Amino acid sequence: MARAASPVARLSPSVAFRREIEAAVAEGVALDDMTLRLTLGDVNRIRRDPALAVEDVSFTGGVMRFLGVKVAPGGIDASALDRGGQIAD
């Protein structure tokens, strides 16, 4: 009898993008040069993530930032970190 494939555990967007942002900073990319292009679903997951510290997400002047990186919500099929000209998958 065939065994059903187990679902692949997906990292929360906050964990996945924290890693990407930290890697980009380690490579010398400035926070102001990056933009997090998030699906509306991922924006909501980050906003409601109980594991995040209050200072990880900010809203100033109508702009959401995650770890200091500007968030551009919606209008895309998959979330990605734009490193200022190059998008990391």
PDB file of N, CA, C and O in Angstrom:
ATOM      1  N   MET A   1       0.840  -1.171   0.000  1.00  0.00           N
ATOM      2  CA  MET A   1       0.000   0.000   0.000  1.00  0.00           C
ATOM      3  C   MET A   1       0.893   1.246   0.000  1.00  0.00           C
ATOM      4  O   MET A   1       1.843   1.338   0.778  1.00  0.00           O
ATOM      5  N   ALA A   2       0.581   2.193  -0.872  1.00  0.00           N
ATOM      6  CA  ALA A   2       1.375   3.416  -0.987  1.00  0.00           C
ATOM      7  C   ALA A   2       1.118   4.332   0.195  1.00  0.00           C
ATOM      8  O   ALA A   2      -0.009   4.483   0.667  1.00  0.00           O
ATOM      9  N   ARG A   3       2.166   4.916   0.639  1.00  0.00           N
ATOM     10  CA  ARG A   3       2.075   5.836   1.770  1.00  0.00           C
ATOM     11  C   ARG A   3       1.887   7.260   1.252  1.00  0.00           C
ATOM     12  O   ARG A   3       2.568   7.680   0.316  1.00  0.00           O
ATOM     13  N   ALA A   4       0.980   7.987   1.852  1.00  0.00           N
ATOM     14  CA  ALA A   4       0.731   9.374   1.441  1.00  0.00           C
ATOM     15  C   ALA A   4       1.931  10.243   1.798  1.00  0.00           C
ATOM     16  O   ALA A   4       2.529  10.107   2.865  1.00  0.00           O
ATOM     17  N   ALA A   5       2.260  11.136   0.879  1.00  0.00           N
ATOM     18  CA  ALA A   5       3.372  12.055   1.131  1.00  0.00           C
ATOM     19  C   ALA A   5       3.000  13.005   2.255  1.00  0.00           C
ATOM     20  O   ALA A   5       1.886  13.527   2.313  1.00  0.00           O
ATOM     21  N   SER A   6       3.956  13.217   3.145  1.00  0.00           N
ATOM     22  CA  SER A   6       3.701  14.152   4.239  1.00  0.00           C
ATOM     23  C   SER A   6       3.899  15.572   3.734  1.00  0.00           C
ATOM     24  O   SER A   6       4.773  15.820   2.903  1.00  0.00           O
ATOM     25  N   PRO A   7       3.092  16.508   4.230  1.00  0.00           N
ATOM     26  CA  PRO A   7       3.230  17.895   3.776  1.00  0.00           C
ATOM     27  C   PRO A   7       4.567  18.481   4.219  1.00  0.00           C
ATOM     28  O   PRO A   7       5.063  18.191   5.308  1.00  0.00           O
ATOM     29  N   VAL A   8       5.126  19.299   3.360  1.00  0.00           N
ATOM     30  CA  VAL A   8       6.389  19.962   3.668  1.00  0.00           C
ATOM     31  C   VAL A   8       6.106  21.103   4.632  1.00  0.00           C
ATOM     32  O   VAL A   8       5.229  21.932   4.391  1.00  0.00           O
ATOM     33  N   ALA A   9       6.853  21.135   5.717  1.00  0.00           N
ATOM     34  CA  ALA A   9       6.684  22.217   6.692  1.00  0.00           C
ATOM     35  C   ALA A   9       7.205  23.516   6.077  1.00  0.00           C
ATOM     36  O   ALA A   9       8.341  23.578   5.608  1.00  0.00           O
ATOM     37  N   ARG A  10       6.380  24.530   6.083  1.00  0.00           N
ATOM     38  CA  ARG A  10       6.749  25.826   5.517  1.00  0.00           C
ATOM     39  C   ARG A  10       7.086  26.774   6.652  1.00  0.00           C
ATOM     40  O   ARG A  10       6.346  26.879   7.629  1.00  0.00           O
ATOM     41  N   LEU A  11       8.202  27.458   6.515  1.00  0.00           N
ATOM     42  CA  LEU A  11       8.584  28.450   7.516  1.00  0.00           C
ATOM     43  C   LEU A  11       7.588  29.596   7.504  1.00  0.00           C
ATOM     44  O   LEU A  11       7.029  29.934   6.460  1.00  0.00           O
ATOM     45  N   SER A  12       7.373  30.183   8.652  1.00  0.00           N
ATOM     46  CA  SER A  12       6.527  31.371   8.692  1.00  0.00           C
ATOM     47  C   SER A  12       7.253  32.467   7.925  1.00  0.00           C
ATOM     48  O   SER A  12       8.483  32.478   7.882  1.00  0.00           O
ATOM     49  N   PRO A  13       6.505  33.394   7.314  1.00  0.00           N
ATOM     50  CA  PRO A  13       7.161  34.472   6.559  1.00  0.00           C
ATOM     51  C   PRO A  13       8.129  35.277   7.416  1.00  0.00           C
ATOM     52  O   PRO A  13       9.156  35.744   6.923  1.00  0.00           O
ATOM     53  N   SER A  14       7.806  35.442   8.697  1.00  0.00           N
ATOM     54  CA  SER A  14       8.696  36.233   9.551  1.00  0.00           C
ATOM     55  C   SER A  14      10.042  35.541   9.733  1.00  0.00           C
ATOM     56  O   SER A  14      11.076  36.210   9.749  1.00  0.00           O
ATOM     57  N   VAL A  15      10.053  34.230   9.868  1.00  0.00           N
ATOM     58  CA  VAL A  15      11.303  33.486  10.031  1.00  0.00           C
ATOM     59  C   VAL A  15      12.078  33.464   8.713  1.00  0.00           C
ATOM     60  O   VAL A  15      13.281  33.726   8.686  1.00  0.00           O
ATOM     61  N   ALA A  16      11.383  33.151   7.627  1.00  0.00           N
ATOM     62  CA  ALA A  16      12.037  33.064   6.320  1.00  0.00           C
ATOM     63  C   ALA A  16      12.648  34.398   5.903  1.00  0.00           C
ATOM     64  O   ALA A  16      13.796  34.446   5.459  1.00  0.00           O
ATOM     65  N   PHE A  17      11.883  35.481   6.043  1.00  0.00           N
ATOM     66  CA  PHE A  17      12.393  36.773   5.603  1.00  0.00           C
ATOM     67  C   PHE A  17      13.399  37.365   6.580  1.00  0.00           C
ATOM     68  O   PHE A  17      14.249  38.155   6.169  1.00  0.00           O
ATOM     69  N   ARG A  18      13.330  37.012   7.850  1.00  0.00           N
ATOM     70  CA  ARG A  18      14.382  37.437   8.792  1.00  0.00           C
ATOM     71  C   ARG A  18      15.721  36.880   8.306  1.00  0.00           C
ATOM     72  O   ARG A  18      16.720  37.599   8.271  1.00  0.00           O
ATOM     73  N   ARG A  19      15.737  35.604   7.932  1.00  0.00           N
ATOM     74  CA  ARG A  19      16.972  34.969   7.447  1.00  0.00           C
ATOM     75  C   ARG A  19      17.484  35.653   6.180  1.00  0.00           C
ATOM     76  O   ARG A  19      18.679  35.918   6.046  1.00  0.00           O
ATOM     77  N   GLU A  20      16.561  35.938   5.249  1.00  0.00           N
ATOM     78  CA  GLU A  20      16.970  36.591   3.999  1.00  0.00           C
ATOM     79  C   GLU A  20      17.504  37.999   4.246  1.00  0.00           C
ATOM     80  O   GLU A  20      18.505  38.397   3.651  1.00  0.00           O
ATOM     81  N   ILE A  21      16.845  38.745   5.114  1.00  0.00           N
ATOM     82  CA  ILE A  21      17.285  40.116   5.424  1.00  0.00           C
ATOM     83  C   ILE A  21      18.651  40.075   6.097  1.00  0.00           C
ATOM     84  O   ILE A  21      19.537  40.851   5.742  1.00  0.00           O
ATOM     85  N   GLU A  22      18.831  39.182   7.061  1.00  0.00           N
ATOM     86  CA  GLU A  22      20.125  39.077   7.751  1.00  0.00           C
ATOM     87  C   GLU A  22      21.229  38.681   6.779  1.00  0.00           C
ATOM     88  O   GLU A  22      22.345  39.191   6.878  1.00  0.00           O
ATOM     89  N   ALA A  23      20.940  37.777   5.839  1.00  0.00           N
ATOM     90  CA  ALA A  23      21.940  37.375   4.843  1.00  0.00           C
ATOM     91  C   ALA A  23      22.295  38.547   3.931  1.00  0.00           C
ATOM     92  O   ALA A  23      23.465  38.753   3.608  1.00  0.00           O
ATOM     93  N   ALA A  24      21.296  39.307   3.520  1.00  0.00           N
ATOM     94  CA  ALA A  24      21.546  40.461   2.653  1.00  0.00           C
ATOM     95  C   ALA A  24      22.391  41.509   3.372  1.00  0.00           C
ATOM     96  O   ALA A  24      23.316  42.071   2.786  1.00  0.00           O
ATOM     97  N   VAL A  25      22.076  41.772   4.639  1.00  0.00           N
ATOM     98  CA  VAL A  25      22.858  42.737   5.425  1.00  0.00           C
ATOM     99  C   VAL A  25      24.299  42.246   5.562  1.00  0.00           C
ATOM    100  O   VAL A  25      25.237  43.036   5.464  1.00  0.00           O
ATOM    101  N   ALA A  26      24.475  40.945   5.787  1.00  0.00           N
ATOM    102  CA  ALA A  26      25.824  40.378   5.904  1.00  0.00           C
ATOM    103  C   ALA A  26      26.608  40.526   4.598  1.00  0.00           C
ATOM    104  O   ALA A  26      27.837  40.602   4.612  1.00  0.00           O
ATOM    105  N   GLU A  27      25.891  40.566   3.469  1.00  0.00           N
ATOM    106  CA  GLU A  27      26.536  40.758   2.171  1.00  0.00           C
ATOM    107  C   GLU A  27      26.739  42.231   1.835  1.00  0.00           C
ATOM    108  O   GLU A  27      27.278  42.562   0.779  1.00  0.00           O
ATOM    109  N   GLY A  28      26.307  43.117   2.734  1.00  0.00           N
ATOM    110  CA  GLY A  28      26.545  44.535   2.540  1.00  0.00           C
ATOM    111  C   GLY A  28      25.387  45.326   1.958  1.00  0.00           C
ATOM    112  O   GLY A  28      25.556  46.497   1.618  1.00  0.00           O
ATOM    113  N   VAL A  29      24.210  44.712   1.835  1.00  0.00           N
ATOM    114  CA  VAL A  29      23.046  45.430   1.308  1.00  0.00           C
ATOM    115  C   VAL A  29      22.445  46.265   2.442  1.00  0.00           C
ATOM    116  O   VAL A  29      22.212  45.750   3.536  1.00  0.00           O
ATOM    117  N   ALA A  30      22.199  47.536   2.185  1.00  0.00           N
ATOM    118  CA  ALA A  30      21.628  48.436   3.194  1.00  0.00           C
ATOM    119  C   ALA A  30      20.130  48.181   3.337  1.00  0.00           C
ATOM    120  O   ALA A  30      19.452  47.867   2.359  1.00  0.00           O
ATOM    121  N   LEU A  31      19.618  48.316   4.559  1.00  0.00           N
ATOM    122  CA  LEU A  31      18.191  48.127   4.815  1.00  0.00           C
ATOM    123  C   LEU A  31      17.337  49.034   3.948  1.00  0.00           C
ATOM    124  O   LEU A  31      16.292  48.609   3.455  1.00  0.00           O
ATOM    125  N   ASP A  32      17.762  50.276   3.752  1.00  0.00           N
ATOM    126  CA  ASP A  32      17.000  51.234   2.951  1.00  0.00           C
ATOM    127  C   ASP A  32      16.958  50.871   1.471  1.00  0.00           C
ATOM    128  O   ASP A  32      16.095  51.363   0.743  1.00  0.00           O
ATOM    129  N   ASP A  33      17.871  50.022   1.014  1.00  0.00           N
ATOM    130  CA  ASP A  33      17.880  49.601  -0.385  1.00  0.00           C
ATOM    131  C   ASP A  33      16.943  48.422  -0.639  1.00  0.00           C
ATOM    132  O   ASP A  33      16.618  48.127  -1.789  1.00  0.00           O
ATOM    133  N   MET A  34      16.511  47.751   0.420  1.00  0.00           N
ATOM    134  CA  MET A  34      15.674  46.561   0.284  1.00  0.00           C
ATOM    135  C   MET A  34      14.189  46.904   0.389  1.00  0.00           C
ATOM    136  O   MET A  34      13.800  47.883   1.026  1.00  0.00           O
ATOM    137  N   THR A  35      13.375  46.070  -0.254  1.00  0.00           N
ATOM    138  CA  THR A  35      11.927  46.152  -0.137  1.00  0.00           C
ATOM    139  C   THR A  35      11.395  44.736  -0.030  1.00  0.00           C
ATOM    140  O   THR A  35      11.759  43.869  -0.825  1.00  0.00           O
ATOM    141  N   LEU A  36      10.541  44.501   0.944  1.00  0.00           N
ATOM    142  CA  LEU A  36       9.876  43.206   1.078  1.00  0.00           C
ATOM    143  C   LEU A  36       8.569  43.285   0.305  1.00  0.00           C
ATOM    144  O   LEU A  36       7.650  43.999   0.703  1.00  0.00           O
ATOM    145  N   ARG A  37       8.486  42.563  -0.784  1.00  0.00           N
ATOM    146  CA  ARG A  37       7.265  42.528  -1.588  1.00  0.00           C
ATOM    147  C   ARG A  37       6.476  41.307  -1.134  1.00  0.00           C
ATOM    148  O   ARG A  37       6.819  40.171  -1.459  1.00  0.00           O
ATOM    149  N   LEU A  38       5.410  41.562  -0.374  1.00  0.00           N
ATOM    150  CA  LEU A  38       4.662  40.475   0.263  1.00  0.00           C
ATOM    151  C   LEU A  38       3.253  40.333  -0.289  1.00  0.00           C
ATOM    152  O   LEU A  38       2.601  41.318  -0.632  1.00  0.00           O
ATOM    153  N   THR A  39       2.796  39.086  -0.368  1.00  0.00           N
ATOM    154  CA  THR A  39       1.389  38.843  -0.670  1.00  0.00           C
ATOM    155  C   THR A  39       0.586  39.366   0.514  1.00  0.00           C
ATOM    156  O   THR A  39       1.118  39.512   1.615  1.00  0.00           O
ATOM    157  N   LEU A  40      -0.680  39.645   0.291  1.00  0.00           N
ATOM    158  CA  LEU A  40      -1.517  40.124   1.397  1.00  0.00           C
ATOM    159  C   LEU A  40      -1.604  39.085   2.508  1.00  0.00           C
ATOM    160  O   LEU A  40      -1.668  39.438   3.685  1.00  0.00           O
ATOM    161  N   GLY A  41      -1.606  37.813   2.142  1.00  0.00           N
ATOM    162  CA  GLY A  41      -1.633  36.748   3.147  1.00  0.00           C
ATOM    163  C   GLY A  41      -0.400  36.773   4.036  1.00  0.00           C
ATOM    164  O   GLY A  41      -0.506  36.621   5.253  1.00  0.00           O
ATOM    165  N   ASP A  42       0.785  36.966   3.427  1.00  0.00           N
ATOM    166  CA  ASP A  42       2.015  37.020   4.220  1.00  0.00           C
ATOM    167  C   ASP A  42       2.075  38.279   5.079  1.00  0.00           C
ATOM    168  O   ASP A  42       2.604  38.244   6.190  1.00  0.00           O
ATOM    169  N   VAL A  43       1.537  39.392   4.575  1.00  0.00           N
ATOM    170  CA  VAL A  43       1.469  40.615   5.390  1.00  0.00           C
ATOM    171  C   VAL A  43       0.653  40.325   6.648  1.00  0.00           C
ATOM    172  O   VAL A  43       1.060  40.674   7.756  1.00  0.00           O
ATOM    173  N   ASN A  44      -0.488  39.692   6.471  1.00  0.00           N
ATOM    174  CA  ASN A  44      -1.334  39.377   7.624  1.00  0.00           C
ATOM    175  C   ASN A  44      -0.672  38.394   8.572  1.00  0.00           C
ATOM    176  O   ASN A  44      -0.819  38.521   9.788  1.00  0.00           O
ATOM    177  N   ARG A  45       0.065  37.404   8.037  1.00  0.00           N
ATOM    178  CA  ARG A  45       0.758  36.455   8.912  1.00  0.00           C
ATOM    179  C   ARG A  45       1.831  37.153   9.757  1.00  0.00           C
ATOM    180  O   ARG A  45       2.000  36.845  10.937  1.00  0.00           O
ATOM    181  N   ILE A  46       2.546  38.087   9.144  1.00  0.00           N
ATOM    182  CA  ILE A  46       3.573  38.819   9.897  1.00  0.00           C
ATOM    183  C   ILE A  46       2.921  39.717  10.948  1.00  0.00           C
ATOM    184  O   ILE A  46       3.383  39.780  12.088  1.00  0.00           O
ATOM    185  N   ARG A  47       1.864  40.400  10.569  1.00  0.00           N
ATOM    186  CA  ARG A  47       1.182  41.288  11.527  1.00  0.00           C
ATOM    187  C   ARG A  47       0.654  40.527  12.735  1.00  0.00           C
ATOM    188  O   ARG A  47       0.610  41.063  13.843  1.00  0.00           O
ATOM    189  N   ARG A  48       0.259  39.295  12.525  1.00  0.00           N
ATOM    190  CA  ARG A  48      -0.374  38.520  13.598  1.00  0.00           C
ATOM    191  C   ARG A  48       0.550  37.487  14.236  1.00  0.00           C
ATOM    192  O   ARG A  48       0.097  36.674  15.041  1.00  0.00           O
ATOM    193  N   ASP A  49       1.826  37.504  13.894  1.00  0.00           N
ATOM    194  CA  ASP A  49       2.765  36.505  14.411  1.00  0.00           C
ATOM    195  C   ASP A  49       3.061  36.789  15.880  1.00  0.00           C
ATOM    196  O   ASP A  49       3.709  37.787  16.195  1.00  0.00           O
ATOM    197  N   PRO A  50       2.592  35.919  16.788  1.00  0.00           N
ATOM    198  CA  PRO A  50       2.804  36.163  18.212  1.00  0.00           C
ATOM    199  C   PRO A  50       4.263  35.984  18.644  1.00  0.00           C
ATOM    200  O   PRO A  50       4.641  36.399  19.740  1.00  0.00           O
ATOM    201  N   ALA A  51       5.082  35.366  17.785  1.00  0.00           N
ATOM    202  CA  ALA A  51       6.485  35.142  18.134  1.00  0.00           C
ATOM    203  C   ALA A  51       7.361  36.370  17.870  1.00  0.00           C
ATOM    204  O   ALA A  51       8.508  36.420  18.316  1.00  0.00           O
ATOM    205  N   LEU A  52       6.827  37.358  17.150  1.00  0.00           N
ATOM    206  CA  LEU A  52       7.617  38.550  16.832  1.00  0.00           C
ATOM    207  C   LEU A  52       7.640  39.529  17.994  1.00  0.00           C
ATOM    208  O   LEU A  52       6.654  39.706  18.708  1.00  0.00           O
ATOM    209  N   ALA A  53       8.789  40.153  18.160  1.00  0.00           N
ATOM    210  CA  ALA A  53       8.901  41.231  19.145  1.00  0.00           C
ATOM    211  C   ALA A  53       8.200  42.461  18.592  1.00  0.00           C
ATOM    212  O   ALA A  53       8.139  42.648  17.377  1.00  0.00           O
ATOM    213  N   VAL A  54       7.682  43.284  19.456  1.00  0.00           N
ATOM    214  CA  VAL A  54       6.958  44.489  19.053  1.00  0.00           C
ATOM    215  C   VAL A  54       7.829  45.374  18.164  1.00  0.00           C
ATOM    216  O   VAL A  54       7.325  45.994  17.228  1.00  0.00           O
ATOM    217  N   GLU A  55       9.107  45.436  18.443  1.00  0.00           N
ATOM    218  CA  GLU A  55       9.967  46.321  17.661  1.00  0.00           C
ATOM    219  C   GLU A  55      10.329  45.774  16.282  1.00  0.00           C
ATOM    220  O   GLU A  55      10.940  46.490  15.488  1.00  0.00           O
ATOM    221  N   ASP A  56       9.968  44.520  15.971  1.00  0.00           N
ATOM    222  CA  ASP A  56      10.272  43.942  14.661  1.00  0.00           C
ATOM    223  C   ASP A  56       9.399  44.518  13.546  1.00  0.00           C
ATOM    224  O   ASP A  56       9.820  44.561  12.389  1.00  0.00           O
ATOM    225  N   VAL A  57       8.192  44.958  13.885  1.00  0.00           N
ATOM    226  CA  VAL A  57       7.265  45.518  12.900  1.00  0.00           C
ATOM    227  C   VAL A  57       6.926  46.935  13.314  1.00  0.00           C
ATOM    228  O   VAL A  57       6.579  47.192  14.467  1.00  0.00           O
ATOM    229  N   SER A  58       7.029  47.861  12.359  1.00  0.00           N
ATOM    230  CA  SER A  58       6.677  49.251  12.674  1.00  0.00           C
ATOM    231  C   SER A  58       5.808  49.820  11.564  1.00  0.00           C
ATOM    232  O   SER A  58       5.825  49.353  10.425  1.00  0.00           O
ATOM    233  N   PHE A  59       5.058  50.830  11.928  1.00  0.00           N
ATOM    234  CA  PHE A  59       4.190  51.545  10.996  1.00  0.00           C
ATOM    235  C   PHE A  59       4.440  53.035  11.209  1.00  0.00           C
ATOM    236  O   PHE A  59       4.037  53.602  12.225  1.00  0.00           O
ATOM    237  N   THR A  60       5.102  53.658  10.250  1.00  0.00           N
ATOM    238  CA  THR A  60       5.397  55.083  10.344  1.00  0.00           C
ATOM    239  C   THR A  60       5.050  55.742   9.022  1.00  0.00           C
ATOM    240  O   THR A  60       5.471  55.286   7.959  1.00  0.00           O
ATOM    241  N   GLY A  61       4.282  56.812   9.094  1.00  0.00           N
ATOM    242  CA  GLY A  61       3.918  57.537   7.883  1.00  0.00           C
ATOM    243  C   GLY A  61       3.145  56.684   6.889  1.00  0.00           C
ATOM    244  O   GLY A  61       3.247  56.894   5.680  1.00  0.00           O
ATOM    245  N   GLY A  62       2.380  55.731   7.381  1.00  0.00           N
ATOM    246  CA  GLY A  62       1.599  54.869   6.505  1.00  0.00           C
ATOM    247  C   GLY A  62       2.388  53.758   5.840  1.00  0.00           C
ATOM    248  O   GLY A  62       1.876  53.079   4.950  1.00  0.00           O
ATOM    249  N   VAL A  63       3.645  53.562   6.266  1.00  0.00           N
ATOM    250  CA  VAL A  63       4.502  52.530   5.678  1.00  0.00           C
ATOM    251  C   VAL A  63       4.815  51.475   6.733  1.00  0.00           C
ATOM    252  O   VAL A  63       5.273  51.789   7.831  1.00  0.00           O
ATOM    253  N   MET A  64       4.558  50.219   6.376  1.00  0.00           N
ATOM    254  CA  MET A  64       4.919  49.106   7.253  1.00  0.00           C
ATOM    255  C   MET A  64       6.371  48.738   6.986  1.00  0.00           C
ATOM    256  O   MET A  64       6.820  48.706   5.840  1.00  0.00           O
ATOM    257  N   ARG A  65       7.097  48.460   8.063  1.00  0.00           N
ATOM    258  CA  ARG A  65       8.480  47.991   7.954  1.00  0.00           C
ATOM    259  C   ARG A  65       8.639  46.739   8.804  1.00  0.00           C
ATOM    260  O   ARG A  65       8.107  46.646   9.911  1.00  0.00           O
ATOM    261  N   PHE A  66       9.378  45.785   8.267  1.00  0.00           N
ATOM    262  CA  PHE A  66       9.712  44.568   8.997  1.00  0.00           C
ATOM    263  C   PHE A  66      11.223  44.537   9.140  1.00  0.00           C
ATOM    264  O   PHE A  66      11.940  44.477   8.141  1.00  0.00           O
ATOM    265  N   LEU A  67      11.711  44.577  10.372  1.00  0.00           N
ATOM    266  CA  LEU A  67      13.145  44.612  10.678  1.00  0.00           C
ATOM    267  C   LEU A  67      13.842  45.769   9.968  1.00  0.00           C
ATOM    268  O   LEU A  67      15.006  45.662   9.582  1.00  0.00           O
ATOM    269  N   GLY A  68      13.122  46.871   9.802  1.00  0.00           N
ATOM    270  CA  GLY A  68      13.686  48.059   9.174  1.00  0.00           C
ATOM    271  C   GLY A  68      13.571  48.094   7.663  1.00  0.00           C
ATOM    272  O   GLY A  68      13.996  49.063   7.034  1.00  0.00           O
ATOM    273  N   VAL A  69      12.996  47.039   7.064  1.00  0.00           N
ATOM    274  CA  VAL A  69      12.857  46.957   5.614  1.00  0.00           C
ATOM    275  C   VAL A  69      11.426  47.329   5.235  1.00  0.00           C
ATOM    276  O   VAL A  69      10.471  46.807   5.809  1.00  0.00           O
ATOM    277  N   LYS A  70      11.284  48.230   4.271  1.00  0.00           N
ATOM    278  CA  LYS A  70       9.971  48.666   3.805  1.00  0.00           C
ATOM    279  C   LYS A  70       9.204  47.479   3.228  1.00  0.00           C
ATOM    280  O   LYS A  70       9.766  46.657   2.504  1.00  0.00           O
ATOM    281  N   VAL A  71       7.906  47.400   3.559  1.00  0.00           N
ATOM    282  CA  VAL A  71       7.037  46.347   3.047  1.00  0.00           C
ATOM    283  C   VAL A  71       6.122  46.936   1.977  1.00  0.00           C
ATOM    284  O   VAL A  71       5.462  47.951   2.196  1.00  0.00           O
ATOM    285  N   ALA A  72       6.094  46.282   0.818  1.00  0.00           N
ATOM    286  CA  ALA A  72       5.174  46.645  -0.264  1.00  0.00           C
ATOM    287  C   ALA A  72       4.139  45.523  -0.334  1.00  0.00           C
ATOM    288  O   ALA A  72       4.430  44.445  -0.852  1.00  0.00           O
ATOM    289  N   PRO A  73       2.923  45.771   0.186  1.00  0.00           N
ATOM    290  CA  PRO A  73       1.924  44.700   0.260  1.00  0.00           C
ATOM    291  C   PRO A  73       1.110  44.525  -1.018  1.00  0.00           C
ATOM    292  O   PRO A  73       0.742  45.493  -1.683  1.00  0.00           O
ATOM    293  N   GLY A  74       0.840  43.255  -1.343  1.00  0.00           N
ATOM    294  CA  GLY A  74      -0.087  42.912  -2.404  1.00  0.00           C
ATOM    295  C   GLY A  74       0.429  43.126  -3.816  1.00  0.00           C
ATOM    296  O   GLY A  74       1.511  43.670  -4.038  1.00  0.00           O
ATOM    297  N   GLY A  75      -0.405  42.669  -4.778  1.00  0.00           N
ATOM    298  CA  GLY A  75      -0.090  42.848  -6.183  1.00  0.00           C
ATOM    299  C   GLY A  75       0.881  41.839  -6.755  1.00  0.00           C
ATOM    300  O   GLY A  75       1.340  41.999  -7.886  1.00  0.00           O
ATOM    301  N   ILE A  76       1.206  40.795  -5.993  1.00  0.00           N
ATOM    302  CA  ILE A  76       2.141  39.774  -6.465  1.00  0.00           C
ATOM    303  C   ILE A  76       1.601  38.390  -6.120  1.00  0.00           C
ATOM    304  O   ILE A  76       0.738  38.245  -5.255  1.00  0.00           O
ATOM    305  N   ASP A  77       2.127  37.364  -6.816  1.00  0.00           N
ATOM    306  CA  ASP A  77       1.701  35.987  -6.573  1.00  0.00           C
ATOM    307  C   ASP A  77       2.508  35.298  -5.481  1.00  0.00           C
ATOM    308  O   ASP A  77       2.009  34.395  -4.810  1.00  0.00           O
ATOM    309  N   ALA A  78       3.754  35.721  -5.304  1.00  0.00           N
ATOM    310  CA  ALA A  78       4.627  35.105  -4.297  1.00  0.00           C
ATOM    311  C   ALA A  78       5.479  36.188  -3.646  1.00  0.00           C
ATOM    312  O   ALA A  78       5.973  37.094  -4.317  1.00  0.00           O
ATOM    313  N   SER A  79       5.641  36.083  -2.350  1.00  0.00           N
ATOM    314  CA  SER A  79       6.441  37.059  -1.604  1.00  0.00           C
ATOM    315  C   SER A  79       7.919  36.900  -1.932  1.00  0.00           C
ATOM    316  O   SER A  79       8.398  35.795  -2.186  1.00  0.00           O
ATOM    317  N   ALA A  80       8.636  38.023  -1.924  1.00  0.00           N
ATOM    318  CA  ALA A  80      10.063  38.002  -2.208  1.00  0.00           C
ATOM    319  C   ALA A  80      10.738  39.223  -1.608  1.00  0.00           C
ATOM    320  O   ALA A  80      10.105  40.257  -1.392  1.00  0.00           O
ATOM    321  N   LEU A  81      12.025  39.091  -1.343  1.00  0.00           N
ATOM    322  CA  LEU A  81      12.833  40.205  -0.865  1.00  0.00           C
ATOM    323  C   LEU A  81      13.556  40.814  -2.049  1.00  0.00           C
ATOM    324  O   LEU A  81      14.354  40.146  -2.707  1.00  0.00           O
ATOM    325  N   ASP A  82      13.281  42.076  -2.321  1.00  0.00           N
ATOM    326  CA  ASP A  82      13.970  42.827  -3.372  1.00  0.00           C
ATOM    327  C   ASP A  82      15.175  43.473  -2.700  1.00  0.00           C
ATOM    328  O   ASP A  82      15.023  44.310  -1.809  1.00  0.00           O
ATOM    329  N   ARG A  83      16.356  43.087  -3.123  1.00  0.00           N
ATOM    330  CA  ARG A  83      17.590  43.569  -2.505  1.00  0.00           C
ATOM    331  C   ARG A  83      18.106  44.842  -3.164  1.00  0.00           C
ATOM    332  O   ARG A  83      19.300  45.136  -3.100  1.00  0.00           O
ATOM    333  N   GLY A  84      17.222  45.590  -3.792  1.00  0.00           N
ATOM    334  CA  GLY A  84      17.646  46.824  -4.456  1.00  0.00           C
ATOM    335  C   GLY A  84      18.129  46.536  -5.847  1.00  0.00           C
ATOM    336  O   GLY A  84      19.238  46.915  -6.224  1.00  0.00           O
ATOM    337  N   GLY A  85      17.298  45.864  -6.614  1.00  0.00           N
ATOM    338  CA  GLY A  85      17.669  45.575  -7.990  1.00  0.00           C
ATOM    339  C   GLY A  85      17.719  44.090  -8.266  1.00  0.00           C
ATOM    340  O   GLY A  85      17.615  43.669  -9.418  1.00  0.00           O
ATOM    341  N   GLN A  86      17.876  43.296  -7.234  1.00  0.00           N
ATOM    342  CA  GLN A  86      17.872  41.850  -7.439  1.00  0.00           C
ATOM    343  C   GLN A  86      16.938  41.210  -6.437  1.00  0.00           C
ATOM    344  O   GLN A  86      17.024  41.480  -5.239  1.00  0.00           O
ATOM    345  N   ILE A  87      16.049  40.367  -6.917  1.00  0.00           N
ATOM    346  CA  ILE A  87      15.072  39.733  -6.042  1.00  0.00           C
ATOM    347  C   ILE A  87      15.561  38.349  -5.656  1.00  0.00           C
ATOM    348  O   ILE A  87      15.914  37.540  -6.514  1.00  0.00           O
ATOM    349  N   ALA A  88      15.579  38.086  -4.356  1.00  0.00           N
ATOM    350  CA  ALA A  88      15.972  36.770  -3.842  1.00  0.00           C
ATOM    351  C   ALA A  88      14.734  35.901  -3.740  1.00  0.00           C
ATOM    352  O   ALA A  88      13.702  36.344  -3.237  1.00  0.00           O
ATOM    353  N   ASP A  89      14.831  34.657  -4.216  1.00  0.00           N
ATOM    354  CA  ASP A  89      13.676  33.745  -4.140  1.00  0.00           C
ATOM    355  C   ASP A  89      13.662  33.003  -2.834  1.00  0.00           C
ATOM    356  O   ASP A  89      12.767  32.193  -2.593  1.00  0.00           O
TER     357      ASP A  89
END
